[in-house]
């Protein structure tokens, strides 16, 4: 596996996966407290995380309509989403 893109300064990296057949896995939240403390010392500032709404309207492509009708409906739906979303927070 080519991991040249993997920035080890940001992520702990790959570690052996216990009970596997010589496989590895990428650590995620492991050691987060100590890593954020180190980032804080380097000047990073953090805020409390809150719940984030995920809004993903789906415009179905299947049916008797053509792509132009799909685009027309998608524009209307996204316009409504963008209009109402800030009012729900």
HTML snippet that shows the backbone in 3Dmol.js (N, CA, C, O; Angstrom):
<script src="https://3Dmol.org/build/3Dmol-min.js"></script>
<div id="view" style="width:600px;height:400px;position:relative"></div>
<script>
const pdb = `
ATOM      1  N   UNK A   1       0.839  -1.172   0.000  1.00  0.00           N
ATOM      2  CA  UNK A   1       0.000   0.000   0.000  1.00  0.00           C
ATOM      3  C   UNK A   1       0.890   1.244   0.000  1.00  0.00           C
ATOM      4  O   UNK A   1       1.790   1.367   0.831  1.00  0.00           O
ATOM      5  N   UNK A   2       0.639   2.159  -0.928  1.00  0.00           N
ATOM      6  CA  UNK A   2       1.423   3.380  -1.040  1.00  0.00           C
ATOM      7  C   UNK A   2       0.861   4.434  -0.094  1.00  0.00           C
ATOM      8  O   UNK A   2      -0.267   4.892  -0.275  1.00  0.00           O
ATOM      9  N   UNK A   3       1.638   4.819   0.912  1.00  0.00           N
ATOM     10  CA  UNK A   3       1.185   5.799   1.898  1.00  0.00           C
ATOM     11  C   UNK A   3       2.002   7.084   1.838  1.00  0.00           C
ATOM     12  O   UNK A   3       2.158   7.761   2.854  1.00  0.00           O
ATOM     13  N   UNK A   4       2.526   7.432   0.665  1.00  0.00           N
ATOM     14  CA  UNK A   4       3.322   8.649   0.542  1.00  0.00           C
ATOM     15  C   UNK A   4       2.518   9.885   0.904  1.00  0.00           C
ATOM     16  O   UNK A   4       3.073  10.864   1.401  1.00  0.00           O
ATOM     17  N   UNK A   5       1.207   9.847   0.658  1.00  0.00           N
ATOM     18  CA  UNK A   5       0.329  10.979   0.960  1.00  0.00           C
ATOM     19  C   UNK A   5       0.037  11.093   2.448  1.00  0.00           C
ATOM     20  O   UNK A   5      -0.448  12.130   2.901  1.00  0.00           O
ATOM     21  N   UNK A   6       0.318  10.065   3.205  1.00  0.00           N
ATOM     22  CA  UNK A   6      -0.062   9.995   4.610  1.00  0.00           C
ATOM     23  C   UNK A   6       0.814  10.917   5.447  1.00  0.00           C
ATOM     24  O   UNK A   6       2.022  10.701   5.545  1.00  0.00           O
ATOM     25  N   UNK A   7       0.229  11.930   6.045  1.00  0.00           N
ATOM     26  CA  UNK A   7       0.961  12.905   6.850  1.00  0.00           C
ATOM     27  C   UNK A   7       1.009  12.435   8.300  1.00  0.00           C
ATOM     28  O   UNK A   7       0.033  12.600   9.033  1.00  0.00           O
ATOM     29  N   UNK A   8       2.115  11.858   8.719  1.00  0.00           N
ATOM     30  CA  UNK A   8       2.228  11.304  10.063  1.00  0.00           C
ATOM     31  C   UNK A   8       2.260  12.372  11.143  1.00  0.00           C
ATOM     32  O   UNK A   8       2.116  12.058  12.324  1.00  0.00           O
ATOM     33  N   UNK A   9       2.445  13.629  10.759  1.00  0.00           N
ATOM     34  CA  UNK A   9       2.400  14.685  11.764  1.00  0.00           C
ATOM     35  C   UNK A   9       0.965  14.970  12.180  1.00  0.00           C
ATOM     36  O   UNK A   9       0.731  15.543  13.244  1.00  0.00           O
ATOM     37  N   UNK A  10       0.006  14.579  11.356  1.00  0.00           N
ATOM     38  CA  UNK A  10      -1.405  14.825  11.656  1.00  0.00           C
ATOM     39  C   UNK A  10      -2.117  13.581  12.192  1.00  0.00           C
ATOM     40  O   UNK A  10      -3.084  13.690  12.945  1.00  0.00           O
ATOM     41  N   UNK A  11      -1.639  12.409  11.803  1.00  0.00           N
ATOM     42  CA  UNK A  11      -2.287  11.159  12.176  1.00  0.00           C
ATOM     43  C   UNK A  11      -1.268  10.227  12.816  1.00  0.00           C
ATOM     44  O   UNK A  11      -0.096  10.223  12.440  1.00  0.00           O
ATOM     45  N   UNK A  12      -1.721   9.436  13.787  1.00  0.00           N
ATOM     46  CA  UNK A  12      -0.795   8.515  14.449  1.00  0.00           C
ATOM     47  C   UNK A  12      -0.226   7.460  13.509  1.00  0.00           C
ATOM     48  O   UNK A  12       0.863   6.945  13.760  1.00  0.00           O
ATOM     49  N   UNK A  13      -0.921   7.132  12.454  1.00  0.00           N
ATOM     50  CA  UNK A  13      -0.414   6.167  11.495  1.00  0.00           C
ATOM     51  C   UNK A  13      -0.996   4.783  11.665  1.00  0.00           C
ATOM     52  O   UNK A  13      -1.932   4.564  12.434  1.00  0.00           O
ATOM     53  N   UNK A  14      -0.418   3.860  10.930  1.00  0.00           N
ATOM     54  CA  UNK A  14      -0.889   2.481  10.933  1.00  0.00           C
ATOM     55  C   UNK A  14      -0.265   1.708  12.085  1.00  0.00           C
ATOM     56  O   UNK A  14       0.910   1.873  12.412  1.00  0.00           O
ATOM     57  N   UNK A  15      -1.084   0.862  12.687  1.00  0.00           N
ATOM     58  CA  UNK A  15      -0.626  -0.018  13.753  1.00  0.00           C
ATOM     59  C   UNK A  15      -1.145  -1.424  13.462  1.00  0.00           C
ATOM     60  O   UNK A  15      -2.148  -1.583  12.767  1.00  0.00           O
ATOM     61  N   UNK A  16      -0.474  -2.433  13.987  1.00  0.00           N
ATOM     62  CA  UNK A  16      -0.935  -3.801  13.761  1.00  0.00           C
ATOM     63  C   UNK A  16      -2.346  -4.019  14.321  1.00  0.00           C
ATOM     64  O   UNK A  16      -2.668  -3.540  15.408  1.00  0.00           O
ATOM     65  N   UNK A  17      -3.169  -4.733  13.582  1.00  0.00           N
ATOM     66  CA  UNK A  17      -4.525  -5.057  14.010  1.00  0.00           C
ATOM     67  C   UNK A  17      -4.478  -6.371  14.782  1.00  0.00           C
ATOM     68  O   UNK A  17      -4.209  -7.420  14.197  1.00  0.00           O
ATOM     69  N   UNK A  18      -4.738  -6.327  16.101  1.00  0.00           N
ATOM     70  CA  UNK A  18      -4.658  -7.542  16.911  1.00  0.00           C
ATOM     71  C   UNK A  18      -5.591  -8.634  16.385  1.00  0.00           C
ATOM     72  O   UNK A  18      -6.736  -8.370  16.018  1.00  0.00           O
ATOM     73  N   UNK A  19      -5.082  -9.846  16.358  1.00  0.00           N
ATOM     74  CA  UNK A  19      -5.892 -10.992  15.948  1.00  0.00           C
ATOM     75  C   UNK A  19      -6.071 -11.118  14.450  1.00  0.00           C
ATOM     76  O   UNK A  19      -6.833 -11.969  13.990  1.00  0.00           O
ATOM     77  N   UNK A  20      -5.380 -10.283  13.675  1.00  0.00           N
ATOM     78  CA  UNK A  20      -5.527 -10.350  12.221  1.00  0.00           C
ATOM     79  C   UNK A  20      -4.374 -11.127  11.611  1.00  0.00           C
ATOM     80  O   UNK A  20      -3.444 -11.538  12.305  1.00  0.00           O
ATOM     81  N   UNK A  21      -4.449 -11.317  10.327  1.00  0.00           N
ATOM     82  CA  UNK A  21      -3.415 -12.029   9.590  1.00  0.00           C
ATOM     83  C   UNK A  21      -2.413 -11.011   9.031  1.00  0.00           C
ATOM     84  O   UNK A  21      -2.324 -10.811   7.820  1.00  0.00           O
ATOM     85  N   UNK A  22      -1.659 -10.370   9.940  1.00  0.00           N
ATOM     86  CA  UNK A  22      -0.633  -9.402   9.560  1.00  0.00           C
ATOM     87  C   UNK A  22      -1.220  -8.157   8.880  1.00  0.00           C
ATOM     88  O   UNK A  22      -0.610  -7.601   7.966  1.00  0.00           O
ATOM     89  N   UNK A  23      -2.402  -7.725   9.329  1.00  0.00           N
ATOM     90  CA  UNK A  23      -3.028  -6.527   8.778  1.00  0.00           C
ATOM     91  C   UNK A  23      -2.800  -5.341   9.707  1.00  0.00           C
ATOM     92  O   UNK A  23      -2.469  -5.503  10.882  1.00  0.00           O
ATOM     93  N   UNK A  24      -2.986  -4.144   9.154  1.00  0.00           N
ATOM     94  CA  UNK A  24      -2.839  -2.912   9.929  1.00  0.00           C
ATOM     95  C   UNK A  24      -4.132  -2.109   9.849  1.00  0.00           C
ATOM     96  O   UNK A  24      -4.979  -2.334   8.985  1.00  0.00           O
ATOM     97  N   UNK A  25      -4.253  -1.171  10.774  1.00  0.00           N
ATOM     98  CA  UNK A  25      -5.392  -0.256  10.748  1.00  0.00           C
ATOM     99  C   UNK A  25      -4.905   1.122  11.164  1.00  0.00           C
ATOM    100  O   UNK A  25      -3.893   1.260  11.852  1.00  0.00           O
ATOM    101  N   UNK A  26      -5.641   2.136  10.736  1.00  0.00           N
ATOM    102  CA  UNK A  26      -5.258   3.519  11.007  1.00  0.00           C
ATOM    103  C   UNK A  26      -5.932   3.978  12.292  1.00  0.00           C
ATOM    104  O   UNK A  26      -7.149   3.866  12.439  1.00  0.00           O
ATOM    105  N   UNK A  27      -5.136   4.495  13.217  1.00  0.00           N
ATOM    106  CA  UNK A  27      -5.690   5.008  14.460  1.00  0.00           C
ATOM    107  C   UNK A  27      -6.471   6.279  14.178  1.00  0.00           C
ATOM    108  O   UNK A  27      -6.112   7.061  13.298  1.00  0.00           O
ATOM    109  N   UNK A  28      -7.529   6.473  14.926  1.00  0.00           N
ATOM    110  CA  UNK A  28      -8.343   7.662  14.757  1.00  0.00           C
ATOM    111  C   UNK A  28      -8.311   8.535  15.983  1.00  0.00           C
ATOM    112  O   UNK A  28      -7.513   9.469  16.055  1.00  0.00           O
ATOM    113  N   UNK A  29      -9.167   8.252  16.959  1.00  0.00           N
ATOM    114  CA  UNK A  29      -9.262   9.075  18.153  1.00  0.00           C
ATOM    115  C   UNK A  29      -8.278   8.654  19.244  1.00  0.00           C
ATOM    116  O   UNK A  29      -8.216   9.276  20.305  1.00  0.00           O
ATOM    117  N   UNK A  30      -7.512   7.596  18.980  1.00  0.00           N
ATOM    118  CA  UNK A  30      -6.528   7.145  19.956  1.00  0.00           C
ATOM    119  C   UNK A  30      -5.519   8.256  20.235  1.00  0.00           C
ATOM    120  O   UNK A  30      -4.934   8.814  19.306  1.00  0.00           O
ATOM    121  N   UNK A  31      -5.320   8.574  21.496  1.00  0.00           N
ATOM    122  CA  UNK A  31      -4.350   9.595  21.860  1.00  0.00           C
ATOM    123  C   UNK A  31      -4.770  11.013  21.513  1.00  0.00           C
ATOM    124  O   UNK A  31      -3.939  11.920  21.470  1.00  0.00           O
ATOM    125  N   UNK A  32      -6.063  11.205  21.264  1.00  0.00           N
ATOM    126  CA  UNK A  32      -6.544  12.525  20.837  1.00  0.00           C
ATOM    127  C   UNK A  32      -6.218  13.609  21.857  1.00  0.00           C
ATOM    128  O   UNK A  32      -5.839  14.720  21.485  1.00  0.00           O
ATOM    129  N   UNK A  33      -6.365  13.293  23.135  1.00  0.00           N
ATOM    130  CA  UNK A  33      -6.124  14.291  24.171  1.00  0.00           C
ATOM    131  C   UNK A  33      -4.686  14.802  24.133  1.00  0.00           C
ATOM    132  O   UNK A  33      -4.453  16.010  24.178  1.00  0.00           O
ATOM    133  N   UNK A  34      -3.740  13.903  24.051  1.00  0.00           N
ATOM    134  CA  UNK A  34      -2.340  14.335  24.028  1.00  0.00           C
ATOM    135  C   UNK A  34      -1.999  15.033  22.717  1.00  0.00           C
ATOM    136  O   UNK A  34      -1.208  15.977  22.706  1.00  0.00           O
ATOM    137  N   UNK A  35      -2.585  14.581  21.616  1.00  0.00           N
ATOM    138  CA  UNK A  35      -2.310  15.234  20.330  1.00  0.00           C
ATOM    139  C   UNK A  35      -2.878  16.645  20.294  1.00  0.00           C
ATOM    140  O   UNK A  35      -2.222  17.560  19.798  1.00  0.00           O
ATOM    141  N   UNK A  36      -4.101  16.836  20.816  1.00  0.00           N
ATOM    142  CA  UNK A  36      -4.670  18.187  20.808  1.00  0.00           C
ATOM    143  C   UNK A  36      -3.897  19.110  21.744  1.00  0.00           C
ATOM    144  O   UNK A  36      -3.771  20.303  21.468  1.00  0.00           O
ATOM    145  N   UNK A  37      -3.381  18.575  22.843  1.00  0.00           N
ATOM    146  CA  UNK A  37      -2.557  19.390  23.735  1.00  0.00           C
ATOM    147  C   UNK A  37      -1.299  19.858  23.007  1.00  0.00           C
ATOM    148  O   UNK A  37      -0.879  21.005  23.162  1.00  0.00           O
ATOM    149  N   UNK A  38      -0.709  18.981  22.224  1.00  0.00           N
ATOM    150  CA  UNK A  38       0.481  19.353  21.459  1.00  0.00           C
ATOM    151  C   UNK A  38       0.140  20.388  20.391  1.00  0.00           C
ATOM    152  O   UNK A  38       0.896  21.334  20.172  1.00  0.00           O
ATOM    153  N   UNK A  39      -1.002  20.204  19.728  1.00  0.00           N
ATOM    154  CA  UNK A  39      -1.426  21.181  18.709  1.00  0.00           C
ATOM    155  C   UNK A  39      -1.688  22.536  19.360  1.00  0.00           C
ATOM    156  O   UNK A  39      -1.376  23.578  18.784  1.00  0.00           O
ATOM    157  N   UNK A  40      -2.265  22.518  20.570  1.00  0.00           N
ATOM    158  CA  UNK A  40      -2.548  23.765  21.290  1.00  0.00           C
ATOM    159  C   UNK A  40      -1.242  24.509  21.582  1.00  0.00           C
ATOM    160  O   UNK A  40      -1.169  25.730  21.440  1.00  0.00           O
ATOM    161  N   UNK A  41      -0.228  23.771  21.986  1.00  0.00           N
ATOM    162  CA  UNK A  41       1.074  24.375  22.254  1.00  0.00           C
ATOM    163  C   UNK A  41       1.677  25.010  20.998  1.00  0.00           C
ATOM    164  O   UNK A  41       2.478  25.941  21.082  1.00  0.00           O
ATOM    165  N   UNK A  42       1.276  24.488  19.831  1.00  0.00           N
ATOM    166  CA  UNK A  42       1.777  25.019  18.564  1.00  0.00           C
ATOM    167  C   UNK A  42       0.924  26.184  18.052  1.00  0.00           C
ATOM    168  O   UNK A  42       1.212  26.747  16.996  1.00  0.00           O
ATOM    169  N   UNK A  43      -0.135  26.548  18.804  1.00  0.00           N
ATOM    170  CA  UNK A  43      -0.935  27.700  18.421  1.00  0.00           C
ATOM    171  C   UNK A  43      -2.345  27.401  17.959  1.00  0.00           C
ATOM    172  O   UNK A  43      -3.123  28.328  17.733  1.00  0.00           O
ATOM    173  N   UNK A  44      -2.697  26.139  17.812  1.00  0.00           N
ATOM    174  CA  UNK A  44      -4.053  25.794  17.374  1.00  0.00           C
ATOM    175  C   UNK A  44      -5.051  26.074  18.496  1.00  0.00           C
ATOM    176  O   UNK A  44      -4.729  25.905  19.672  1.00  0.00           O
ATOM    177  N   UNK A  45      -6.234  26.492  18.140  1.00  0.00           N
ATOM    178  CA  UNK A  45      -7.301  26.704  19.114  1.00  0.00           C
ATOM    179  C   UNK A  45      -8.514  25.910  18.657  1.00  0.00           C
ATOM    180  O   UNK A  45      -8.792  25.805  17.463  1.00  0.00           O
ATOM    181  N   UNK A  46      -9.228  25.356  19.621  1.00  0.00           N
ATOM    182  CA  UNK A  46     -10.338  24.468  19.323  1.00  0.00           C
ATOM    183  C   UNK A  46     -11.616  24.998  19.934  1.00  0.00           C
ATOM    184  O   UNK A  46     -11.587  25.775  20.889  1.00  0.00           O
ATOM    185  N   UNK A  47     -12.731  24.578  19.383  1.00  0.00           N
ATOM    186  CA  UNK A  47     -14.022  24.931  19.926  1.00  0.00           C
ATOM    187  C   UNK A  47     -14.783  23.657  20.230  1.00  0.00           C
ATOM    188  O   UNK A  47     -14.484  22.601  19.673  1.00  0.00           O
ATOM    189  N   UNK A  48     -15.747  23.752  21.094  1.00  0.00           N
ATOM    190  CA  UNK A  48     -16.557  22.584  21.428  1.00  0.00           C
ATOM    191  C   UNK A  48     -17.348  22.166  20.196  1.00  0.00           C
ATOM    192  O   UNK A  48     -17.967  22.992  19.525  1.00  0.00           O
ATOM    193  N   UNK A  49     -17.316  20.903  19.920  1.00  0.00           N
ATOM    194  CA  UNK A  49     -18.046  20.395  18.756  1.00  0.00           C
ATOM    195  C   UNK A  49     -19.517  20.241  19.115  1.00  0.00           C
ATOM    196  O   UNK A  49     -19.865  19.816  20.216  1.00  0.00           O
ATOM    197  N   UNK A  50     -20.373  20.596  18.157  1.00  0.00           N
ATOM    198  CA  UNK A  50     -21.805  20.399  18.340  1.00  0.00           C
ATOM    199  C   UNK A  50     -22.330  19.480  17.278  1.00  0.00           C
ATOM    200  O   UNK A  50     -21.588  19.058  16.391  1.00  0.00           O
ATOM    201  N   UNK A  51     -23.583  19.168  17.355  1.00  0.00           N
ATOM    202  CA  UNK A  51     -24.200  18.352  16.321  1.00  0.00           C
ATOM    203  C   UNK A  51     -24.320  19.167  15.045  1.00  0.00           C
ATOM    204  O   UNK A  51     -24.656  20.351  15.080  1.00  0.00           O
ATOM    205  N   UNK A  52     -24.050  18.541  13.950  1.00  0.00           N
ATOM    206  CA  UNK A  52     -24.125  19.204  12.655  1.00  0.00           C
ATOM    207  C   UNK A  52     -25.180  18.492  11.827  1.00  0.00           C
ATOM    208  O   UNK A  52     -25.122  17.279  11.627  1.00  0.00           O
ATOM    209  N   UNK A  53     -26.134  19.257  11.356  1.00  0.00           N
ATOM    210  CA  UNK A  53     -27.176  18.675  10.514  1.00  0.00           C
ATOM    211  C   UNK A  53     -26.612  18.340   9.148  1.00  0.00           C
ATOM    212  O   UNK A  53     -25.848  19.111   8.567  1.00  0.00           O
ATOM    213  N   UNK A  54     -26.992  17.196   8.651  1.00  0.00           N
ATOM    214  CA  UNK A  54     -26.622  16.817   7.291  1.00  0.00           C
ATOM    215  C   UNK A  54     -27.896  16.849   6.471  1.00  0.00           C
ATOM    216  O   UNK A  54     -28.836  16.096   6.726  1.00  0.00           O
ATOM    217  N   UNK A  55     -27.913  17.716   5.499  1.00  0.00           N
ATOM    218  CA  UNK A  55     -29.080  17.863   4.638  1.00  0.00           C
ATOM    219  C   UNK A  55     -28.664  17.433   3.243  1.00  0.00           C
ATOM    220  O   UNK A  55     -27.773  18.023   2.633  1.00  0.00           O
ATOM    221  N   UNK A  56     -29.309  16.416   2.762  1.00  0.00           N
ATOM    222  CA  UNK A  56     -28.933  15.858   1.473  1.00  0.00           C
ATOM    223  C   UNK A  56     -30.186  15.500   0.677  1.00  0.00           C
ATOM    224  O   UNK A  56     -30.557  14.329   0.594  1.00  0.00           O
ATOM    225  N   UNK A  57     -30.837  16.507   0.093  1.00  0.00           N
ATOM    226  CA  UNK A  57     -32.033  16.198  -0.686  1.00  0.00           C
ATOM    227  C   UNK A  57     -31.676  15.338  -1.899  1.00  0.00           C
ATOM    228  O   UNK A  57     -30.630  15.512  -2.524  1.00  0.00           O
ATOM    229  N   UNK A  58     -32.552  14.432  -2.204  1.00  0.00           N
ATOM    230  CA  UNK A  58     -32.301  13.520  -3.314  1.00  0.00           C
ATOM    231  C   UNK A  58     -33.306  13.767  -4.425  1.00  0.00           C
ATOM    232  O   UNK A  58     -34.515  13.684  -4.209  1.00  0.00           O
ATOM    233  N   UNK A  59     -32.815  14.065  -5.589  1.00  0.00           N
ATOM    234  CA  UNK A  59     -33.645  14.234  -6.772  1.00  0.00           C
ATOM    235  C   UNK A  59     -33.421  12.992  -7.618  1.00  0.00           C
ATOM    236  O   UNK A  59     -32.336  12.782  -8.160  1.00  0.00           O
ATOM    237  N   UNK A  60     -34.448  12.181  -7.725  1.00  0.00           N
ATOM    238  CA  UNK A  60     -34.303  10.920  -8.448  1.00  0.00           C
ATOM    239  C   UNK A  60     -34.158  11.150  -9.942  1.00  0.00           C
ATOM    240  O   UNK A  60     -34.862  11.968 -10.534  1.00  0.00           O
ATOM    241  N   UNK A  61     -33.233  10.417 -10.535  1.00  0.00           N
ATOM    242  CA  UNK A  61     -32.974  10.549 -11.958  1.00  0.00           C
ATOM    243  C   UNK A  61     -33.825   9.600 -12.792  1.00  0.00           C
ATOM    244  O   UNK A  61     -34.012   9.812 -13.990  1.00  0.00           O
ATOM    245  N   UNK A  62     -34.337   8.558 -12.155  1.00  0.00           N
ATOM    246  CA  UNK A  62     -35.122   7.599 -12.927  1.00  0.00           C
ATOM    247  C   UNK A  62     -36.550   8.109 -13.113  1.00  0.00           C
ATOM    248  O   UNK A  62     -37.057   8.873 -12.291  1.00  0.00           O
ATOM    249  N   UNK A  63     -37.178   7.690 -14.172  1.00  0.00           N
ATOM    250  CA  UNK A  63     -38.538   8.123 -14.473  1.00  0.00           C
ATOM    251  C   UNK A  63     -38.655   8.536 -15.930  1.00  0.00           C
ATOM    252  O   UNK A  63     -37.739   8.328 -16.726  1.00  0.00           O
ATOM    253  N   UNK A  64     -39.794   9.124 -16.263  1.00  0.00           N
ATOM    254  CA  UNK A  64     -40.072   9.511 -17.648  1.00  0.00           C
ATOM    255  C   UNK A  64     -39.522  10.896 -17.989  1.00  0.00           C
ATOM    256  O   UNK A  64     -39.516  11.273 -19.161  1.00  0.00           O
ATOM    257  N   UNK A  65     -39.068  11.651 -17.011  1.00  0.00           N
ATOM    258  CA  UNK A  65     -38.598  13.016 -17.253  1.00  0.00           C
ATOM    259  C   UNK A  65     -37.182  13.025 -17.830  1.00  0.00           C
ATOM    260  O   UNK A  65     -36.429  12.060 -17.697  1.00  0.00           O
ATOM    261  N   UNK A  66     -36.844  14.144 -18.474  1.00  0.00           N
ATOM    262  CA  UNK A  66     -35.511  14.265 -19.055  1.00  0.00           C
ATOM    263  C   UNK A  66     -34.574  15.000 -18.087  1.00  0.00           C
ATOM    264  O   UNK A  66     -34.987  15.411 -17.003  1.00  0.00           O
ATOM    265  N   UNK A  67     -33.332  15.157 -18.487  1.00  0.00           N
ATOM    266  CA  UNK A  67     -32.331  15.768 -17.630  1.00  0.00           C
ATOM    267  C   UNK A  67     -32.644  17.235 -17.355  1.00  0.00           C
ATOM    268  O   UNK A  67     -32.303  17.752 -16.292  1.00  0.00           O
ATOM    269  N   UNK A  68     -33.288  17.904 -18.299  1.00  0.00           N
ATOM    270  CA  UNK A  68     -33.652  19.302 -18.092  1.00  0.00           C
ATOM    271  C   UNK A  68     -34.667  19.445 -16.960  1.00  0.00           C
ATOM    272  O   UNK A  68     -34.578  20.371 -16.154  1.00  0.00           O
ATOM    273  N   UNK A  69     -35.632  18.523 -16.903  1.00  0.00           N
ATOM    274  CA  UNK A  69     -36.626  18.554 -15.820  1.00  0.00           C
ATOM    275  C   UNK A  69     -35.942  18.228 -14.486  1.00  0.00           C
ATOM    276  O   UNK A  69     -36.262  18.833 -13.462  1.00  0.00           O
ATOM    277  N   UNK A  70     -35.023  17.294 -14.496  1.00  0.00           N
ATOM    278  CA  UNK A  70     -34.282  16.968 -13.282  1.00  0.00           C
ATOM    279  C   UNK A  70     -33.542  18.198 -12.773  1.00  0.00           C
ATOM    280  O   UNK A  70     -33.565  18.487 -11.577  1.00  0.00           O
ATOM    281  N   UNK A  71     -32.888  18.920 -13.672  1.00  0.00           N
ATOM    282  CA  UNK A  71     -32.150  20.122 -13.303  1.00  0.00           C
ATOM    283  C   UNK A  71     -33.093  21.195 -12.761  1.00  0.00           C
ATOM    284  O   UNK A  71     -32.775  21.867 -11.780  1.00  0.00           O
ATOM    285  N   UNK A  72     -34.231  21.353 -13.388  1.00  0.00           N
ATOM    286  CA  UNK A  72     -35.219  22.347 -12.947  1.00  0.00           C
ATOM    287  C   UNK A  72     -35.695  22.048 -11.519  1.00  0.00           C
ATOM    288  O   UNK A  72     -35.765  22.945 -10.679  1.00  0.00           O
ATOM    289  N   UNK A  73     -36.014  20.805 -11.263  1.00  0.00           N
ATOM    290  CA  UNK A  73     -36.479  20.408  -9.934  1.00  0.00           C
ATOM    291  C   UNK A  73     -35.352  20.552  -8.909  1.00  0.00           C
ATOM    292  O   UNK A  73     -35.577  21.026  -7.796  1.00  0.00           O
ATOM    293  N   UNK A  74     -34.145  20.143  -9.288  1.00  0.00           N
ATOM    294  CA  UNK A  74     -33.006  20.252  -8.379  1.00  0.00           C
ATOM    295  C   UNK A  74     -32.758  21.709  -7.993  1.00  0.00           C
ATOM    296  O   UNK A  74     -32.479  21.995  -6.829  1.00  0.00           O
ATOM    297  N   UNK A  75     -32.852  22.623  -8.938  1.00  0.00           N
ATOM    298  CA  UNK A  75     -32.671  24.043  -8.635  1.00  0.00           C
ATOM    299  C   UNK A  75     -33.694  24.529  -7.620  1.00  0.00           C
ATOM    300  O   UNK A  75     -33.354  25.253  -6.685  1.00  0.00           O
ATOM    301  N   UNK A  76     -34.944  24.132  -7.806  1.00  0.00           N
ATOM    302  CA  UNK A  76     -36.005  24.558  -6.885  1.00  0.00           C
ATOM    303  C   UNK A  76     -35.790  23.963  -5.494  1.00  0.00           C
ATOM    304  O   UNK A  76     -35.936  24.658  -4.489  1.00  0.00           O
ATOM    305  N   UNK A  77     -35.449  22.695  -5.440  1.00  0.00           N
ATOM    306  CA  UNK A  77     -35.248  22.034  -4.154  1.00  0.00           C
ATOM    307  C   UNK A  77     -34.080  22.673  -3.412  1.00  0.00           C
ATOM    308  O   UNK A  77     -34.207  22.998  -2.231  1.00  0.00           O
ATOM    309  N   UNK A  78     -32.945  22.860  -4.084  1.00  0.00           N
ATOM    310  CA  UNK A  78     -31.783  23.449  -3.425  1.00  0.00           C
ATOM    311  C   UNK A  78     -32.023  24.894  -3.010  1.00  0.00           C
ATOM    312  O   UNK A  78     -31.509  25.340  -1.984  1.00  0.00           O
ATOM    313  N   UNK A  79     -32.803  25.629  -3.803  1.00  0.00           N
ATOM    314  CA  UNK A  79     -33.144  27.005  -3.422  1.00  0.00           C
ATOM    315  C   UNK A  79     -33.939  27.011  -2.113  1.00  0.00           C
ATOM    316  O   UNK A  79     -33.698  27.852  -1.246  1.00  0.00           O
ATOM    317  N   UNK A  80     -34.874  26.089  -1.968  1.00  0.00           N
ATOM    318  CA  UNK A  80     -35.649  25.984  -0.735  1.00  0.00           C
ATOM    319  C   UNK A  80     -34.768  25.567   0.443  1.00  0.00           C
ATOM    320  O   UNK A  80     -34.883  26.117   1.538  1.00  0.00           O
ATOM    321  N   UNK A  81     -33.900  24.605   0.212  1.00  0.00           N
ATOM    322  CA  UNK A  81     -32.998  24.145   1.274  1.00  0.00           C
ATOM    323  C   UNK A  81     -32.129  25.301   1.756  1.00  0.00           C
ATOM    324  O   UNK A  81     -32.002  25.529   2.959  1.00  0.00           O
ATOM    325  N   UNK A  82     -31.539  26.023   0.823  1.00  0.00           N
ATOM    326  CA  UNK A  82     -30.661  27.126   1.190  1.00  0.00           C
ATOM    327  C   UNK A  82     -31.431  28.234   1.882  1.00  0.00           C
ATOM    328  O   UNK A  82     -30.894  28.910   2.759  1.00  0.00           O
ATOM    329  N   UNK A  83     -32.681  28.426   1.498  1.00  0.00           N
ATOM    330  CA  UNK A  83     -33.509  29.453   2.123  1.00  0.00           C
ATOM    331  C   UNK A  83     -33.856  29.092   3.566  1.00  0.00           C
ATOM    332  O   UNK A  83     -33.726  29.920   4.468  1.00  0.00           O
ATOM    333  N   UNK A  84     -34.303  27.842   3.781  1.00  0.00           N
ATOM    334  CA  UNK A  84     -34.817  27.459   5.099  1.00  0.00           C
ATOM    335  C   UNK A  84     -33.750  26.953   6.073  1.00  0.00           C
ATOM    336  O   UNK A  84     -33.952  27.042   7.284  1.00  0.00           O
ATOM    337  N   UNK A  85     -32.654  26.440   5.600  1.00  0.00           N
ATOM    338  CA  UNK A  85     -31.670  25.840   6.480  1.00  0.00           C
ATOM    339  C   UNK A  85     -31.162  26.807   7.568  1.00  0.00           C
ATOM    340  O   UNK A  85     -31.107  26.412   8.733  1.00  0.00           O
ATOM    341  N   UNK A  86     -30.796  28.038   7.239  1.00  0.00           N
ATOM    342  CA  UNK A  86     -30.325  28.927   8.311  1.00  0.00           C
ATOM    343  C   UNK A  86     -31.400  29.225   9.364  1.00  0.00           C
ATOM    344  O   UNK A  86     -31.077  29.548  10.507  1.00  0.00           O
ATOM    345  N   UNK A  87     -32.639  29.120   8.990  1.00  0.00           N
ATOM    346  CA  UNK A  87     -33.735  29.404   9.909  1.00  0.00           C
ATOM    347  C   UNK A  87     -33.994  28.260  10.890  1.00  0.00           C
ATOM    348  O   UNK A  87     -34.736  28.427  11.858  1.00  0.00           O
ATOM    349  N   UNK A  88     -33.387  27.108  10.644  1.00  0.00           N
ATOM    350  CA  UNK A  88     -33.601  25.957  11.514  1.00  0.00           C
ATOM    351  C   UNK A  88     -32.518  25.822  12.569  1.00  0.00           C
ATOM    352  O   UNK A  88     -32.625  24.975  13.456  1.00  0.00           O
ATOM    353  N   UNK A  89     -31.486  26.632  12.490  1.00  0.00           N
ATOM    354  CA  UNK A  89     -30.357  26.489  13.420  1.00  0.00           C
ATOM    355  C   UNK A  89     -30.508  27.396  14.605  1.00  0.00           C
ATOM    356  O   UNK A  89     -29.649  27.406  15.487  1.00  0.00           O
TER     357      UNK A  89
END
`;
const viewer = $3Dmol.createViewer("view");
viewer.addModel(pdb, "pdb");
viewer.setStyle({}, {cartoon: {color: "spectrum"}});
viewer.zoomTo();
viewer.render();
</script>
